[in-house]
């Protein structure tokens, strides 16, 4: 990906992550857009306010000095630069139970005196999202895929406790031993918002 002159690494596991999660819900319950399908126009025309869960497996770029220009990278087109900017999210009307940003440092933002932290969390909640899962530091491609596949496997049943499901996945990675028990792999992701689904 190329954004604002930055050459970003290819996310080898992102498509597998997205398609595996979709398979857990079934073909009539999930839609996946990858590569050139994953554009701003596609997102807008799909009416994101109708979806219960929205999952973005892509690059995220956080601007800690001008938060409005933090962005989620989508696919560029002749009509769009492929960046879903934070200031654009404030104008969205999403009604999701959960938005997950499977990308680096999406839980960070700009600390503004008198306002607090301005970032994706605030923008998504302002847009009507009931809860979010974001990361606090750079994340590893393979372990992130594994974490979210397990997470949505829990949610694909009865849509129970969204925070509890994340906690259980993180505990399972710790208890499983091996490299993924290291906090670097499971600890960056945090849950913010309403704990139980409303739909």
Backbone bond lengths (Angstrom), bond angles and torsions (degrees), N, CA, C in turn:
res aa  C-N    CA-C-N  psi(-1)  N-CA   C-N-CA  omega(-1)  CA-C   N-CA-C  phi
1 X - - - 1.459 - - 1.522 109.38 -
2 X 1.313 116.99 147.45 1.453 121.58 175.68 1.517 108.18 -126.01
3 X 1.329 116.97 120.91 1.460 120.51 -179.86 1.515 108.92 -141.58
4 X 1.331 116.45 124.53 1.463 122.77 177.64 1.527 110.68 51.98
5 X 1.327 116.30 37.52 1.452 120.33 177.57 1.516 114.51 81.29
6 X 1.321 118.78 1.54 1.458 121.73 -179.36 1.521 110.01 -97.64
7 X 1.308 115.92 127.01 1.451 120.30 176.42 1.521 107.74 -89.65
8 X 1.309 116.89 115.11 1.463 121.69 -175.81 1.514 109.87 -105.43
9 X 1.325 115.19 146.22 1.459 120.68 -177.47 1.523 112.61 -68.07
10 X 1.311 114.78 153.38 1.458 120.65 177.69 1.520 109.36 -74.14
11 X 1.323 116.71 134.62 1.471 122.03 178.39 1.528 108.15 -91.09
12 X 1.314 115.62 94.11 1.464 121.31 -172.47 1.528 112.81 -63.40
13 X 1.324 116.87 -29.56 1.465 120.77 -174.41 1.523 114.10 -97.24
14 X 1.326 118.17 -3.89 1.470 120.55 -171.83 1.524 112.55 -62.73
15 X 1.325 117.83 -44.27 1.465 119.73 -178.72 1.524 110.79 -67.42
16 X 1.330 116.22 -42.37 1.472 119.61 176.85 1.526 110.29 -60.61
17 X 1.315 116.37 -41.65 1.469 121.09 178.12 1.523 110.84 -58.56
18 X 1.317 116.51 -49.92 1.463 120.71 -176.62 1.529 112.06 -66.29
19 X 1.332 117.18 -45.40 1.468 119.72 -176.56 1.524 111.88 -71.07
20 X 1.322 117.24 -35.34 1.467 119.94 178.20 1.519 110.83 -66.38
21 X 1.322 116.64 -42.14 1.468 120.74 177.26 1.525 110.08 -61.78
22 X 1.318 116.98 -44.86 1.471 120.64 179.86 1.527 110.94 -61.31
23 X 1.327 117.63 -39.81 1.473 121.49 179.99 1.528 111.84 -61.35
24 X 1.331 116.75 -28.63 1.462 120.24 -179.05 1.531 111.44 -68.83
25 X 1.322 116.39 -25.22 1.459 120.51 179.99 1.520 112.37 -94.69
26 X 1.316 116.76 -24.28 1.460 120.31 -179.43 1.510 111.76 100.41
27 X 1.349 117.28 155.89 1.469 121.51 -173.79 1.524 114.73 -63.56
28 X 1.315 117.85 -26.87 1.463 120.15 -179.38 1.523 113.11 -86.30
29 X 1.338 115.91 -6.61 1.454 119.75 -174.54 1.520 113.90 -114.96
30 X 1.333 117.98 -4.34 1.463 119.96 -175.73 1.524 110.80 -144.11
31 X 1.316 115.63 148.80 1.457 123.29 176.26 1.520 107.91 -127.52
32 X 1.331 116.77 136.26 1.462 121.38 -179.77 1.520 109.28 -121.81
33 X 1.329 115.83 133.08 1.457 121.31 172.01 1.515 107.85 -120.72
34 X 1.324 116.69 125.79 1.455 121.57 179.35 1.524 109.94 -126.29
35 X 1.330 114.21 155.86 1.461 121.97 177.02 1.532 111.58 47.07
36 X 1.331 118.11 -124.09 1.469 121.44 -172.82 1.524 113.53 -67.02
37 X 1.330 118.14 -11.74 1.473 120.51 175.38 1.528 111.20 -79.19
38 X 1.314 116.28 -24.70 1.467 121.33 -172.50 1.528 110.57 -87.38
39 X 1.314 115.86 73.87 1.465 121.78 -178.52 1.522 110.67 -112.92
40 X 1.319 115.01 166.69 1.463 119.27 175.66 1.523 111.25 -62.55
41 X 1.317 116.95 -40.35 1.466 120.53 179.44 1.522 111.00 -62.57
42 X 1.326 116.69 -40.75 1.464 121.09 178.86 1.522 110.40 -62.95
43 X 1.316 115.87 -43.69 1.458 120.21 179.65 1.523 111.19 -62.53
44 X 1.320 116.26 -44.34 1.460 120.45 -179.36 1.528 111.98 -66.16
45 X 1.330 116.21 -45.60 1.468 120.21 -177.27 1.525 112.11 -69.30
46 X 1.324 117.02 -21.78 1.468 120.85 -179.96 1.522 112.89 -77.59
47 X 1.329 116.79 -5.22 1.464 122.02 179.92 1.536 110.74 56.75
48 X 1.329 116.58 70.97 1.468 120.27 -175.44 1.521 114.37 -58.23
49 X 1.326 117.53 -19.99 1.470 119.13 179.24 1.533 112.52 -68.33
50 X 1.334 117.19 -12.05 1.469 120.51 179.93 1.533 112.77 -89.59
51 X 1.330 117.66 -8.03 1.463 120.98 -176.01 1.525 111.52 -93.78
52 X 1.315 115.12 142.25 1.468 120.67 177.43 1.519 111.16 -76.58
53 X 1.338 116.21 -44.59 1.460 122.05 179.04 1.523 109.13 -122.77
54 X 1.325 116.37 137.54 1.460 122.43 172.44 1.520 107.64 -124.22
55 X 1.321 116.04 124.11 1.462 120.63 -176.01 1.526 108.92 -123.65
56 X 1.324 116.79 123.81 1.456 122.33 179.47 1.528 108.73 -112.39
57 X 1.319 117.16 113.05 1.466 122.56 175.36 1.524 106.78 -107.81
58 X 1.315 116.19 92.42 1.463 121.12 -172.24 1.520 108.78 -160.89
59 X 1.310 116.41 -170.05 1.462 120.87 173.39 1.525 109.36 -86.44
60 X 1.322 115.22 143.61 1.446 121.74 171.18 1.516 108.47 -123.50
61 X 1.302 117.29 137.82 1.464 121.97 178.89 1.519 108.23 -121.98
62 X 1.324 116.57 118.11 1.456 121.62 -177.92 1.518 109.37 -102.64
63 X 1.317 115.78 129.88 1.458 122.53 177.43 1.522 107.74 -103.19
64 X 1.322 117.22 109.45 1.463 120.75 -174.81 1.528 112.99 -84.77
65 X 1.330 117.70 -3.59 1.463 120.40 176.52 1.523 112.62 -110.32
66 X 1.323 116.77 -26.77 1.472 122.01 174.45 1.529 107.25 -135.14
67 X 1.322 115.08 82.69 1.466 120.99 -171.39 1.520 113.13 -56.78
68 X 1.314 117.41 -33.03 1.469 120.33 -178.23 1.518 112.57 -57.18
69 X 1.320 116.51 -22.75 1.466 120.62 -177.21 1.527 112.59 -101.19
70 X 1.312 117.03 13.00 1.459 119.96 165.96 1.517 106.99 -66.05
71 X 1.322 117.70 149.04 1.461 118.24 -173.65 1.519 113.23 -151.78
72 X 1.324 112.87 152.77 1.461 123.20 171.28 1.519 105.90 -103.19
73 X 1.320 116.76 128.21 1.457 119.24 -175.13 1.519 111.41 -87.69
74 X 1.320 113.96 127.10 1.457 122.68 173.26 1.532 107.12 -115.23
75 X 1.325 117.21 -164.31 1.459 120.04 -178.10 1.534 109.62 -91.32
76 X 1.337 118.75 127.31 1.467 120.25 179.83 1.524 111.98 -72.55
77 X 1.317 115.53 149.78 1.467 122.36 175.83 1.519 108.16 -132.78
78 X 1.313 116.56 -179.64 1.467 119.33 177.27 1.526 111.80 -67.75
79 X 1.347 116.54 -22.49 1.470 120.72 -179.52 1.527 113.00 -97.02
80 X 1.331 117.20 -14.46 1.462 120.47 -172.57 1.524 111.13 -142.08
81 X 1.338 115.62 145.84 1.464 119.81 179.28 1.528 112.43 -79.63
82 X 1.333 117.08 -4.38 1.456 120.09 178.69 1.517 114.24 80.92
83 X 1.310 117.01 11.02 1.462 121.33 179.41 1.524 109.92 -110.25
84 X 1.324 116.95 120.30 1.463 121.53 171.94 1.524 105.99 -90.64
85 X 1.322 115.28 97.18 1.460 121.32 -174.37 1.522 111.45 -76.61
86 X 1.316 114.68 152.90 1.458 119.71 -178.75 1.527 110.92 -60.15
87 X 1.318 117.81 -39.59 1.476 119.10 -179.60 1.522 111.46 -64.05
88 X 1.339 117.57 -26.49 1.461 120.62 176.60 1.526 111.19 -72.15
89 X 1.328 116.33 -33.59 1.467 119.89 179.78 1.523 111.43 -63.43
90 X 1.318 117.21 -33.86 1.465 119.79 179.01 1.531 111.73 -62.24
91 X 1.325 117.44 -20.97 1.460 121.53 -179.74 1.527 113.09 -97.88
92 X 1.332 116.81 2.26 1.463 120.79 179.98 1.529 110.52 -83.03
93 X 1.317 115.86 158.27 1.459 121.84 173.48 1.525 107.80 -123.50
94 X 1.316 114.81 80.15 1.457 120.66 179.36 1.524 108.75 -97.04
95 X 1.317 114.55 150.14 1.465 119.55 -177.45 1.522 109.92 -129.07
96 X 1.326 116.02 27.78 1.464 120.65 -174.12 1.521 111.65 -73.10
97 X 1.327 114.43 146.49 1.459 119.79 170.17 1.516 110.63 -69.42
98 X 1.344 116.01 -32.03 1.454 120.38 -174.84 1.525 110.12 -153.07
99 X 1.337 115.96 133.24 1.466 121.85 168.34 1.524 106.86 -119.80
100 X 1.326 116.58 125.69 1.456 122.05 177.49 1.524 109.00 -110.85
101 X 1.325 115.57 128.66 1.458 121.07 175.87 1.519 107.88 -107.87
102 X 1.315 115.02 95.46 1.462 122.29 -179.68 1.527 107.66 -84.16
103 X 1.319 115.36 76.89 1.466 122.15 -174.72 1.526 107.45 -158.01
104 X 1.319 116.22 168.96 1.461 121.22 -175.91 1.531 112.92 -75.36
105 X 1.321 115.75 134.83 1.465 124.34 166.89 1.529 115.31 57.76
106 X 1.327 117.66 26.58 1.467 119.95 -176.32 1.526 113.23 -72.45
107 X 1.329 117.14 -11.80 1.460 120.24 177.31 1.519 112.98 -87.24
108 X 1.324 117.42 -2.25 1.459 121.13 179.73 1.527 109.96 -88.67
109 X 1.322 116.31 179.01 1.455 119.96 179.94 1.504 111.31 179.62
110 X 1.306 115.67 -158.77 1.463 122.73 -179.84 1.521 109.11 -106.48
111 X 1.324 116.18 125.97 1.464 120.73 177.65 1.522 108.57 -85.71
112 X 1.339 115.54 115.39 1.460 121.41 -176.44 1.524 108.96 -114.17
113 X 1.317 116.04 126.87 1.460 121.31 -179.13 1.529 110.37 -58.94
114 X 1.318 116.19 128.64 1.463 121.41 -180.00 1.516 113.92 85.29
115 X 1.342 117.09 -10.68 1.465 121.69 -177.90 1.528 112.46 -118.70
116 X 1.311 116.13 -28.89 1.463 120.09 -175.33 1.525 110.32 88.46
117 X 1.327 116.01 -153.47 1.455 121.20 -176.72 1.526 110.98 -83.29
118 X 1.314 116.12 124.97 1.467 121.56 175.84 1.518 107.74 -108.71
119 X 1.314 115.47 118.78 1.452 120.62 -177.88 1.515 110.35 -165.96
120 X 1.333 115.66 -161.78 1.457 120.42 -177.30 1.527 112.34 -61.96
121 X 1.329 117.51 -35.01 1.466 119.44 -179.86 1.519 110.71 -58.11
122 X 1.306 116.28 -51.76 1.465 120.55 -178.61 1.530 110.90 -62.73
123 X 1.331 116.26 -44.94 1.468 119.99 -177.21 1.523 111.66 -62.76
124 X 1.321 117.08 -43.59 1.468 120.51 -177.81 1.529 111.76 -69.49
125 X 1.320 117.22 -40.47 1.465 119.67 177.77 1.533 110.06 -67.15
126 X 1.318 117.36 -37.78 1.464 121.45 177.35 1.526 110.74 -63.35
127 X 1.334 116.19 -33.40 1.470 120.88 -179.50 1.531 112.28 -77.31
128 X 1.323 117.30 -3.54 1.453 120.07 175.82 1.512 115.91 109.11
129 X 1.328 117.40 -1.74 1.460 121.01 177.65 1.530 109.40 -67.71
130 X 1.329 117.06 136.93 1.463 120.11 -176.49 1.523 113.47 -83.59
131 X 1.336 116.89 -27.58 1.457 120.17 178.34 1.516 109.78 -157.79
132 X 1.336 114.74 156.89 1.461 120.63 -177.66 1.519 109.95 -137.03
133 X 1.327 115.54 151.43 1.461 122.44 168.37 1.517 106.34 -121.04
134 X 1.345 115.74 123.87 1.459 121.73 -176.92 1.520 109.32 -137.49
135 X 1.333 115.62 171.82 1.467 119.86 -177.87 1.524 111.14 -113.88
136 X 1.333 114.98 151.59 1.457 121.30 -178.02 1.522 113.24 -102.45
137 X 1.336 117.58 -10.42 1.461 120.44 175.86 1.517 109.45 -152.91
138 X 1.330 116.31 -179.62 1.455 120.41 179.67 1.522 109.67 -60.18
139 X 1.315 116.81 140.58 1.461 120.55 -176.20 1.521 110.54 -118.02
140 X 1.326 114.98 155.32 1.462 121.69 179.59 1.530 109.60 -89.31
141 X 1.299 116.21 139.06 1.461 122.91 -173.49 1.532 112.71 -59.53
142 X 1.322 116.79 -52.15 1.464 120.14 -172.89 1.525 112.91 -71.20
143 X 1.327 117.04 -44.79 1.467 119.41 -179.67 1.528 111.37 -68.18
144 X 1.334 117.08 -32.04 1.465 120.66 177.22 1.521 110.30 -65.66
145 X 1.327 116.10 -42.44 1.473 119.83 175.26 1.516 110.39 -57.34
146 X 1.321 116.93 -47.78 1.460 120.97 -177.88 1.525 111.40 -62.65
147 X 1.329 116.66 -43.15 1.464 120.56 -179.37 1.526 111.06 -60.83
148 X 1.327 117.46 -46.98 1.462 119.41 -176.40 1.527 112.62 -74.47
149 X 1.317 117.96 -32.60 1.468 119.42 175.29 1.525 109.77 -61.72
150 X 1.315 116.89 -44.18 1.474 120.22 177.72 1.524 111.09 -65.84
151 X 1.328 115.74 -39.82 1.464 120.19 -177.96 1.532 111.35 -62.07
152 X 1.307 116.80 -50.10 1.466 119.01 -178.73 1.526 112.47 -72.38
153 X 1.306 117.04 -22.36 1.461 119.54 173.12 1.530 109.59 -61.50
154 X 1.321 115.98 -38.72 1.467 120.37 176.24 1.519 110.97 -68.76
155 X 1.324 116.98 -40.89 1.463 120.48 -175.91 1.523 113.24 -76.67
156 X 1.341 117.64 -19.79 1.461 119.70 -176.53 1.524 112.58 -73.02
157 X 1.338 116.68 -11.14 1.462 119.93 178.00 1.516 110.75 -79.07
158 X 1.313 116.23 -98.00 1.465 119.55 -176.40 1.531 112.74 -103.05
159 X 1.334 117.08 8.53 1.460 119.19 179.60 1.507 112.16 60.12
160 X 1.307 116.24 41.12 1.464 121.39 -174.04 1.522 112.65 -71.58
161 X 1.287 116.13 -146.85 1.454 125.54 -176.83 1.538 110.86 -56.80
162 X 1.321 117.80 107.80 1.466 121.29 -176.19 1.525 111.80 -70.03
163 X 1.321 117.02 -36.43 1.460 119.48 176.39 1.528 110.54 -70.87
164 X 1.327 116.48 -45.18 1.459 120.51 -179.02 1.517 112.55 -60.33
165 X 1.336 116.51 -36.27 1.464 120.56 179.23 1.525 110.48 -65.12
166 X 1.328 117.83 -41.55 1.464 120.40 178.02 1.527 110.70 -65.40
167 X 1.312 116.32 -42.45 1.464 120.45 179.00 1.528 110.84 -59.97
168 X 1.332 116.92 -43.00 1.461 120.43 -179.69 1.526 111.66 -63.82
169 X 1.327 116.63 -39.68 1.465 120.32 178.08 1.523 110.29 -64.49
170 X 1.304 116.94 -43.56 1.461 119.95 -179.95 1.528 110.92 -64.66
171 X 1.324 117.56 -39.89 1.463 120.42 176.35 1.526 111.46 -64.19
172 X 1.333 116.08 -38.33 1.463 118.95 179.77 1.519 111.55 -66.17
173 X 1.323 117.81 -32.10 1.457 120.77 177.10 1.525 110.88 -71.89
174 X 1.324 116.43 -35.83 1.460 120.08 176.41 1.530 110.06 -65.79
175 X 1.323 115.29 -49.72 1.465 120.99 -174.06 1.522 112.78 -72.96
176 X 1.345 116.60 -19.28 1.458 119.71 179.43 1.515 113.59 -72.26
177 X 1.326 116.59 -12.19 1.455 120.15 -179.87 1.517 111.10 70.49
178 X 1.283 116.64 -170.13 1.455 120.83 -179.96 1.517 111.79 73.37
179 X 1.330 115.14 -168.62 1.468 120.99 -174.74 1.523 111.95 -61.72
180 X 1.346 117.57 -37.12 1.457 119.77 -174.03 1.524 114.20 -71.10
181 X 1.313 117.53 -7.88 1.465 119.46 175.79 1.527 111.01 -75.31
182 X 1.334 116.81 -14.67 1.457 121.31 176.45 1.534 109.18 -66.56
183 X 1.348 118.08 132.32 1.472 120.70 -178.26 1.527 114.40 -55.03
184 X 1.318 117.81 -24.65 1.463 120.21 178.70 1.522 111.60 -54.21
185 X 1.341 116.74 -33.51 1.457 121.21 -173.30 1.525 114.16 -88.66
186 X 1.327 118.40 -32.03 1.462 119.25 -175.00 1.533 113.83 -112.05
187 X 1.339 117.39 -22.73 1.465 120.16 -171.90 1.525 116.05 -81.30
188 X 1.334 121.30 -18.18 1.465 117.58 -176.02 1.516 114.55 -66.13
189 X 1.337 117.34 -22.39 1.462 119.27 -173.86 1.528 111.60 -89.58
190 X 1.329 114.35 128.92 1.459 121.17 -178.92 1.521 109.50 -124.47
191 X 1.311 114.68 153.10 1.471 122.32 179.42 1.519 108.61 -108.47
192 X 1.331 116.73 134.19 1.464 122.04 178.07 1.528 108.21 -136.75
193 X 1.335 116.43 132.14 1.458 119.77 175.17 1.507 113.10 124.19
194 X 1.338 115.35 -156.80 1.461 121.33 -177.31 1.528 109.71 -74.18
195 X 1.305 114.79 132.66 1.449 121.01 -172.07 1.531 113.22 -76.78
196 X 1.309 116.95 -34.44 1.469 120.87 -174.48 1.522 110.43 -110.74
197 X 1.331 115.57 144.68 1.457 121.49 179.96 1.512 111.40 -66.86
198 X 1.333 115.36 150.38 1.467 119.60 -177.49 1.517 112.66 -110.77
199 X 1.356 117.35 1.16 1.459 119.60 -177.13 1.515 110.40 -114.86
